Amino acid sequence: MSDMRKCIAFLCVFYFAACTMPETRTYTLYMPDEKGPVRIRTDGSVNISINSEQYLKQSYIAYRSTPYQVEISKYSKWEASPSRIVKNQFKDTFSRAGIFKEVRADYIAAEGFYSLRINLKQFERLDEGNDSFGVLVFDADPHSPDNQRLYSGTIHKKLKLADRSFSSLAKGLSSALQEGLDEVSTNMIGAVTKQNNKLEYSTK
């Protein structure tokens, strides 16, 4: 076979392979940009940092039908990695809330900052029999500027999905993350208020 025929054959194979390759689809969470009333304001600032399982540091969507094996979609992905999505949503939520003077999302909190450390464990679809669920699990570990733990807790959300599509997963995880954000925000406001009251009492 001549070089020209080899080249034509290669191009044909590449063309047909490209035609049959599924289109990569990107999914986003939808979090309403709502700003509620500011319940407290502090003179402090807060830094949000996140750690996660390795597979949650890439953008392709994860799902599983057993606790022992995680599968990764080849052609469907999030707009960013789950760890980045969660970190950004926390930063946006605290910024809109107006509780803190400044909100950052660095690896290490600056001196004098409150810190909120998030350990993201699950952000995926779980298939159980004929049902599917959106699962979000993370630990929240906030500390005061003097590195005293304010509280610690785990957020575990498991929401039933309408079907196994990734669109349904995006909708379910949007709701799950919103609920988790609300819980952590409420708990942290309570912890910061309690600490401020103790400080005011101790200075009297």
VMD Tcl script that draws the C-alpha trace (Angstrom):
set ca {
  {0.00 0.00 0.00}
  {1.38 3.40 -0.96}
  {1.98 6.12 1.63}
  {-0.94 8.09 0.20}
  {-3.34 5.16 0.65}
  {-2.09 4.60 4.20}
  {-2.70 8.24 4.98}
  {-6.22 8.13 3.53}
  {-7.01 4.93 5.48}
  {-5.78 6.48 8.71}
  {-7.87 9.61 8.17}
  {-10.97 7.51 7.49}
  {-10.49 5.51 10.69}
  {-9.95 8.73 12.68}
  {-13.05 10.34 11.12}
  {-15.37 7.44 11.91}
  {-13.97 7.16 15.45}
  {-14.61 10.86 15.99}
  {-18.16 10.53 14.70}
  {-19.00 7.74 17.15}
  {-17.36 9.34 20.22}
  {-20.00 10.60 22.68}
  {-20.18 14.33 23.28}
  {-18.77 15.51 26.61}
  {-21.48 17.15 28.70}
  {-20.89 19.62 31.52}
  {-23.26 20.00 34.48}
  {-23.58 22.79 37.02}
  {-25.23 23.20 40.39}
  {-27.89 25.87 40.74}
  {-27.73 27.78 44.02}
  {-30.18 30.71 44.23}
  {-28.35 33.99 44.83}
  {-30.46 34.97 47.82}
  {-29.25 37.26 50.56}
  {-31.20 36.94 53.78}
  {-31.15 39.34 56.74}
  {-27.82 39.62 58.54}
  {-28.34 38.13 61.98}
  {-24.98 39.19 63.43}
  {-21.92 41.08 62.31}
  {-18.44 40.55 63.66}
  {-15.20 42.45 63.38}
  {-13.49 39.17 62.50}
  {-12.59 37.61 59.18}
  {-12.79 33.98 58.10}
  {-10.79 31.68 55.87}
  {-12.31 28.60 54.22}
  {-10.09 25.67 53.28}
  {-11.03 22.27 51.90}
  {-9.58 18.80 51.75}
  {-11.14 15.93 49.81}
  {-10.77 12.42 48.54}
  {-8.56 12.30 45.44}
  {-11.38 11.44 43.01}
  {-13.26 14.57 44.15}
  {-10.39 16.77 43.02}
  {-11.19 16.15 39.34}
  {-14.28 17.30 37.47}
  {-15.66 14.04 36.02}
  {-18.85 12.83 37.70}
  {-18.61 9.97 40.18}
  {-21.27 7.34 40.86}
  {-21.46 3.98 42.55}
  {-23.73 0.99 43.06}
  {-21.68 -0.49 45.89}
  {-19.80 1.05 48.83}
  {-16.62 -0.61 47.59}
  {-16.24 0.81 44.08}
  {-16.50 4.30 42.62}
  {-17.03 4.68 38.89}
  {-16.06 7.81 36.97}
  {-17.99 9.02 33.94}
  {-15.83 9.43 30.84}
  {-17.99 11.95 29.03}
  {-19.93 13.82 31.73}
  {-18.34 16.26 34.15}
  {-19.00 19.10 36.55}
  {-18.10 22.69 35.68}
  {-15.26 22.32 38.21}
  {-14.06 19.67 40.63}
  {-16.47 18.96 43.53}
  {-13.86 20.20 46.02}
  {-13.64 23.54 44.20}
  {-17.43 23.78 43.82}
  {-17.99 23.25 47.56}
  {-15.22 25.66 48.54}
  {-16.53 28.40 46.22}
  {-20.10 27.96 47.43}
  {-19.01 28.31 51.04}
  {-17.02 31.43 50.18}
  {-19.96 32.96 48.29}
  {-22.43 32.10 51.06}
  {-20.32 33.65 53.81}
  {-19.57 36.70 51.66}
  {-23.29 37.32 51.00}
  {-24.23 36.73 54.62}
  {-22.24 39.75 55.78}
  {-21.26 38.11 59.06}
  {-17.53 38.56 58.61}
  {-15.53 41.59 57.59}
  {-13.54 39.56 55.04}
  {-13.91 36.07 53.58}
  {-10.99 34.23 51.98}
  {-10.44 30.75 50.58}
  {-6.72 30.10 51.07}
  {-4.89 26.94 52.12}
  {-3.83 28.49 55.43}
  {-5.75 31.07 57.43}
  {-4.03 34.41 57.96}
  {-3.23 35.51 61.49}
  {-6.30 36.78 63.31}
  {-8.78 34.95 61.04}
  {-11.42 32.46 61.99}
  {-10.96 29.27 59.96}
  {-13.49 26.82 58.57}
  {-11.92 23.56 57.46}
  {-14.04 21.34 55.24}
  {-13.22 17.68 54.60}
  {-15.28 16.59 51.58}
  {-15.92 12.83 51.65}
  {-18.69 12.18 49.11}
  {-20.26 14.15 46.24}
  {-21.80 11.56 43.94}
  {-24.71 9.42 42.81}
  {-25.55 6.23 44.66}
  {-27.64 3.54 42.92}
  {-29.57 1.16 45.19}
  {-31.80 -1.29 43.36}
  {-34.16 0.75 41.18}
  {-33.55 3.96 43.12}
  {-30.81 6.55 42.85}
  {-29.68 9.15 45.36}
  {-27.50 12.23 45.42}
  {-25.05 11.85 48.30}
  {-23.10 14.69 49.92}
  {-20.93 14.08 52.98}
  {-18.42 16.45 54.54}
  {-16.94 17.34 57.94}
  {-17.02 20.94 59.14}
  {-14.33 22.01 61.59}
  {-14.33 25.73 62.49}
  {-11.67 27.33 64.69}
  {-11.36 30.71 66.38}
  {-8.50 33.13 65.60}
  {-6.60 31.70 68.59}
  {-7.05 28.19 67.10}
  {-9.70 27.03 69.57}
  {-12.19 24.59 68.03}
  {-15.66 26.17 67.98}
  {-17.43 22.89 67.26}
  {-17.12 19.93 64.92}
  {-19.78 18.12 62.96}
  {-20.55 16.03 59.91}
  {-23.08 16.92 57.23}
  {-24.62 13.85 55.60}
  {-27.24 14.35 52.90}
  {-28.86 11.59 50.85}
  {-31.60 12.87 48.53}
  {-33.66 10.60 46.28}
  {-33.41 11.48 42.59}
  {-36.19 11.46 40.00}
  {-34.07 9.24 37.73}
  {-30.45 8.28 37.03}
  {-29.67 11.17 34.72}
  {-26.84 13.50 35.65}
  {-29.30 16.41 35.34}
  {-31.28 14.91 38.22}
  {-28.04 14.42 40.13}
  {-27.10 18.08 39.65}
  {-30.53 19.14 40.93}
  {-30.34 16.80 43.93}
  {-26.81 17.85 44.91}
  {-27.78 21.52 44.56}
  {-30.47 21.00 47.20}
  {-28.15 18.88 49.37}
  {-25.37 21.46 49.30}
  {-27.78 24.31 50.05}
  {-29.05 22.44 53.10}
  {-25.47 21.75 54.21}
  {-24.48 25.40 53.76}
  {-27.47 26.55 55.81}
  {-26.66 24.13 58.64}
  {-22.98 25.06 58.82}
  {-23.76 28.78 58.60}
  {-26.29 28.54 61.45}
  {-23.93 26.48 63.61}
  {-21.00 28.78 62.99}
  {-23.05 31.91 63.72}
  {-24.11 30.34 67.01}
  {-20.54 29.37 67.88}
  {-19.11 32.80 67.02}
  {-21.88 34.57 68.95}
  {-21.26 32.36 71.97}
  {-17.52 33.03 71.86}
  {-18.03 36.79 71.50}
  {-20.38 36.80 74.48}
  {-17.77 34.97 76.55}
  {-15.12 37.48 75.55}
  {-17.36 40.43 76.42}
  {-18.22 38.87 79.78}
  {-14.56 38.20 80.59}
  {-13.58 41.84 79.92}
  {-16.25 43.28 82.22}
}
mol new
graphics top color blue
foreach p $ca { graphics top sphere $p radius 0.5 }
foreach p [lrange $ca 0 end-1] q [lrange $ca 1 end] { graphics top cylinder $p $q radius 0.2 }
display resetview
